[in-house]
Amino acid sequence: MRKKVIVLESCTKCEFFDTKTIYTADSFERPEKWFCKKKEGLVIDGFHDTFDKDPGIPKECPLDDYSPSKTTKKNKGE
């Protein structure tokens, strides 16, 4: 049997990644709330603006075969 392995370096490439636009008074700003559809309540980034760096994959990632490595970026606020 063949096995397919997908390597993710960011939640944005995951099939369970989703966003919701956050509307502000500044019409040039387009921040988003990043969250995981697989694990209810898991917010990846609560206010991600256009030029913010990718926060990486959180330790709470619900994928069975995910384990954080030393090269994984830390979450904001850690």
N, C-alpha and C positions, 0 to 999 in steps of 0.2 A: 504494500500500500504506500502511495506517495503522500508526503506531508508537505504542506505549504507553510512557510514561515514568513511573516511580515514583520520587519523591524521598524518600529516607530521611534522617532526622536522628538516628536512633538504631538500633543493631543490633537492639533489641527488636522493631522493626517489620519486620525482614527475615525472609524465609521460611527462611533457613539458620541462624537464631538458635536456640539451645537452652540449657537450664539443667539443673543437677543440684543437688539439695538437699545441703547440708553439715550433718551432724548434730553438735551440740555438747552439752556438759553442761548448758547453760542452756536450759531448755524454752521460754522466751519468745523465744529467738533463732531466726531462720530464714534463715541466710545461704545464698546460692546461688553456684555456680560458673557463670559465663556463658561459653559457647564457640560457635565457628562450626562448623557441620556441613559447610560447603563446603571449608574449608581445614583439614585434619587438624592438630591440635596448636595451633591458634590459640585462645588463651584471651583473652577480652575482659576479664574481671574474675575473678580467682581466688577472691575472697571478697567477694561483694556482699551487704551487709546491707540490711534493709528501708528504712532512712532514708538510705542512701548516694546520692550524686548519680550520674546516668548518666555513665559514662566517655566517651561519644561513640563515634565510629567510628574504629577503629584504622587506622594507616597501612598495615598489612599486609592490608587488606580485599581479598579475592580477586575481587570483582565487577569485570568488565572495564571498565565505564564509570565507576568510582569514582575520583575524585582529590580528595585532601584540600584544603580551602580554608582561608583565613585564619580563617573563622568556626567551623571544626571544633574541638571541645573536645579538649584534650590527654589522652592516656592517663594513668592513675595512674602515678606514679613518674617522669614525665618532667620 
